[in-house]
Amino acid sequence: MLELWLVLAVVDMMSWGVGQVLVKRATDRLGAVTMVLFVTLVDGALYLAVFLAAGQSLAASASTYAVAALTSAVGITGYILYFEALLRGNISVVATITAGSPIITILGAIAFLNEPPTLAQAAGMALLVAVILILSYEPLGEEWKVPVAVTLSVAILVLWGIWGILTKVAVTAPGFGPWQLLLFYSLSNFVAGVPYYVWRRKRFPPPNPSRRAYALGAGGFLLMMGGIVASTVARSLGDASLVTAVGGCAPVVTSLVAFAFLRENATPLRILAILLFLPGILLVAF
């Protein structure tokens, strides 16, 4: 029987893999600034609702709350910078660089959280890291001439990598867990997202808004939020390095969706990555 952390990590992978496709398509019509407001309001409200429904008390130490606040601040900062980078560069540049963030979490968890993998798990993680690198590779050409977008993307990579480590620390602290952390996610969304929108909305209005675009965005955000909840709970149950190695393979799902529904070409590199994914996930799981 599969362990619960693995099931949740796969849910995270599937949710982000499909959700990113919908969010990218919505961003083309609504613009990055509107998407920030959209995601912070939708996700902020739902995180709060899930926290209240879970009925978990707040009984942790002040230091744990500080880690939780830092975790949520790092996560939302990376999210806002992601859309800010889209204003300054092509999405291929931003997505390609930021896709490497799981590697920072994996290495950090092994180095600082005392998560030594077994030989089989190490081999599986190596295969999954290879999958992430292959699927995030794309010839960037002239886009590398946009230094601000590249700099922001590297910052996002680091922030999201650190977020994964901090999440593990927070959800395993005494008197605290994944459901309490959702409250901090909710607060960070409201505190950061709305002021950002007010600051940037006049300069970057929605380029081509429509009901369909808002529906695509809402669907994508709901899927990605579900993935974040799943990965947060998974980190409370299993090693952050293993959870991240599985969840970080969301580009596999994105590629399959692109092949099946967007009629994108199945390049040799993408096929190789998908072939490496199966033995990687089996080695990590068993």
Stockholm file with secondary structure:
# STOCKHOLM 1.0

chainA/1-286         MLELWLVLAVVDMMSWGVGQVLVKRATDRLGAVTMVLFVTLVDGALYLAVFLAAGQSLAASASTYAVAALTSAVGITGYILYFEALLRGNISVVATITAGSPIITILGAIAFLNEPPTLAQAAGMALLVAVILILSYEPLGEEWKVPVAVTLSVAILVLWGIWGILTKVAVTAPGFGPWQLLLFYSLSNFVAGVPYYVWRRKRFPPPNPSRRAYALGAGGFLLMMGGIVASTVARSLGDASLVTAVGGCAPVVTSLVAFAFLRENATPLRILAILLFLPGILLVAF
#=GR chainA/1-286 SS CCCHHHHHHHHHHHHHHHHHHHHHHHHHHHCHHHHHHHHHHHHHHHHHHHHHHHTCCCCCCHHHHHHHHHHHHHHHHHHHHHHHHHHHSCHHHHHHHHTTHHHHHHHHHHHHSCCCCCHHHHHHHHHHHHHHHHHHCCCCGGGGGCHHHHHHHHHHHHHHHHHHHHHHHHHTSTTCCHHHHHHHHHHHHHHHHHHHHHHHTTTSCCSSCCHHHHHHHHHHHHHHHHHHHHHHHHHHHSCHHHHHHHHTTHHHHHHHHHHHHSCCCCCHHHHHHHHHHHHHHHHHHC
#=GC SS_cons         CCCHHHHHHHHHHHHHHHHHHHHHHHHHHHCHHHHHHHHHHHHHHHHHHHHHHHTCCCCCCHHHHHHHHHHHHHHHHHHHHHHHHHHHSCHHHHHHHHTTHHHHHHHHHHHHSCCCCCHHHHHHHHHHHHHHHHHHCCCCGGGGGCHHHHHHHHHHHHHHHHHHHHHHHHHTSTTCCHHHHHHHHHHHHHHHHHHHHHHHTTTSCCSSCCHHHHHHHHHHHHHHHHHHHHHHHHHHHSCHHHHHHHHTTHHHHHHHHHHHHSCCCCCHHHHHHHHHHHHHHHHHHC
//
